[in-house]
Amino acid sequence: MTQVRGLIQMRNRQKGVTAIGWLFLLTPVAIVVYAGIRAAPVYLNYMKVVRAMEGAVTETKVGGATPQSIRSTIDKHFEIDMVDYPTTKDMKITKDGGVWLVESQYDDDAPLFANVSLHITFDKTVRISATGGD
């Protein structure tokens, strides 16, 4: 009987999570949040690149479009949005029938701790057709 009462008292005292338990629970969450914070500027830069490429679709007409005019349009957007990487020289512009394909493939790194970093690969292709874009 005293053993059962001791178990009940011990169970009543052992409510909640200890400080070490919280440390083990919150450490992975903190690492994921920190990685998200470090990766956010990389993704924001990618969104600027996408916006510049899609802006070129609406601003460029295929009839008078050349790779130089497409690069110039994208470069103007990069200048406004302060995009340093990738440059328009890193983009591949090819003609497929009556459609210009503008492709941007690049890698970027987001440093985490000491010599550990996140390596992120981006790939975006837009089509500039006779109607202004697909």
C-alpha positions as CSV (number, residue, x, y, z in Angstrom):
1,M,0.0,0.0,0.0
2,T,2.8,2.4,0.8
3,Q,4.5,1.5,-2.4
4,V,1.4,2.4,-4.4
5,R,1.0,5.7,-2.5
6,G,4.7,6.4,-3.2
7,L,4.1,5.8,-6.9
8,I,1.1,8.2,-6.9
9,Q,3.1,10.9,-5.1
10,M,6.0,10.5,-7.5
11,R,3.6,10.7,-10.5
12,N,2.1,13.9,-9.1
13,R,5.6,15.5,-8.8
14,Q,6.7,14.5,-12.3
15,K,4.5,16.8,-14.4
16,G,5.9,18.7,-17.4
17,V,9.2,18.7,-19.2
18,T,12.5,19.4,-17.6
19,A,14.9,22.0,-18.8
20,I,17.1,19.4,-20.4
21,G,14.0,18.0,-22.1
22,W,13.1,21.4,-23.5
23,L,16.7,21.8,-24.7
24,F,16.4,18.6,-26.7
25,L,13.0,19.6,-28.0
26,L,13.9,23.1,-29.1
27,T,17.4,22.6,-30.5
28,P,16.3,21.0,-33.8
29,V,13.5,23.7,-34.1
30,A,16.0,26.5,-33.6
31,I,18.4,25.0,-36.2
32,V,15.6,24.8,-38.8
33,V,14.5,28.4,-38.1
34,Y,18.1,29.6,-38.3
35,A,18.6,27.8,-41.6
36,G,15.4,29.5,-42.9
37,I,16.7,32.9,-41.8
38,R,20.0,32.3,-43.6
39,A,18.4,31.0,-46.8
40,A,15.8,33.8,-47.0
41,P,18.1,36.3,-48.8
42,V,19.1,33.6,-51.4
43,Y,15.4,32.9,-52.2
44,L,14.6,36.6,-52.3
45,N,17.4,37.1,-54.9
46,Y,15.9,34.2,-56.9
47,M,12.5,35.9,-56.8
48,K,14.1,39.1,-58.2
49,V,15.7,37.1,-61.0
50,V,12.3,35.5,-61.8
51,R,10.6,38.8,-61.8
52,A,13.2,40.3,-64.1
53,M,12.9,37.4,-66.5
54,E,9.1,37.6,-66.6
55,G,9.3,41.3,-67.0
56,A,11.4,40.7,-70.1
57,V,8.6,38.5,-71.4
58,T,6.1,41.3,-71.2
59,E,8.5,44.1,-72.5
60,T,10.1,42.3,-75.4
61,K,8.5,41.6,-78.7
62,V,9.9,38.7,-80.7
63,G,9.7,40.6,-84.1
64,G,12.6,42.9,-83.1
65,A,14.0,40.8,-80.2
66,T,17.6,39.7,-80.3
67,P,19.6,38.1,-77.5
68,Q,21.2,41.5,-76.9
69,S,17.9,43.3,-76.5
70,I,16.6,40.5,-74.1
71,R,19.8,40.7,-72.1
72,S,19.5,44.5,-72.0
73,T,16.0,44.3,-70.7
74,I,16.8,41.8,-68.0
75,D,19.9,43.8,-67.1
76,K,17.9,46.9,-66.5
77,H,15.6,45.0,-64.2
78,F,18.7,43.6,-62.4
79,E,20.1,47.1,-62.0
80,I,16.8,48.3,-60.5
81,D,16.4,45.3,-58.1
82,M,20.2,45.3,-57.3
83,V,20.8,41.7,-58.4
84,D,24.5,41.0,-58.4
85,Y,24.3,37.2,-59.1
86,P,23.6,35.7,-61.6
87,T,24.4,38.2,-64.3
88,T,22.8,38.3,-67.7
89,K,26.0,36.7,-69.1
90,D,25.2,33.6,-67.1
91,M,21.8,33.2,-68.8
92,K,21.4,31.1,-71.9
93,I,19.2,32.5,-74.6
94,T,18.3,30.2,-77.5
95,K,15.8,30.4,-80.3
96,D,13.4,27.4,-80.7
97,G,11.3,28.0,-83.8
98,G,9.5,31.3,-83.3
99,V,10.1,31.3,-79.6
100,W,13.0,32.6,-77.6
101,L,14.0,30.5,-74.5
102,V,15.6,32.4,-71.7
103,E,17.2,30.0,-69.2
104,S,18.8,30.8,-65.9
105,Q,20.5,27.9,-64.0
106,Y,22.7,28.8,-61.1
107,D,23.7,27.6,-57.6
108,D,24.0,29.7,-54.5
109,D,25.2,29.1,-51.0
110,A,23.8,30.3,-47.7
111,P,26.4,29.9,-44.9
112,L,25.2,28.3,-41.6
113,F,27.9,27.5,-39.1
114,A,31.7,27.7,-39.6
115,N,32.3,25.5,-42.7
116,V,28.7,24.3,-43.0
117,S,26.4,25.9,-45.6
118,L,23.2,25.3,-47.6
119,H,23.8,24.7,-51.3
120,I,20.7,25.7,-53.3
121,T,20.2,25.1,-57.0
122,F,17.9,27.3,-59.1
123,D,16.5,26.7,-62.6
124,K,14.1,29.0,-64.4
125,T,13.1,29.1,-68.0
126,V,10.8,31.6,-69.7
127,R,9.5,31.6,-73.2
128,I,9.2,34.8,-75.3
129,S,6.9,34.2,-78.2
130,A,5.4,36.3,-81.0
131,T,2.5,37.3,-78.7
132,G,4.8,38.6,-76.0
133,G,5.2,35.5,-73.9
134,D,3.9,32.1,-72.8
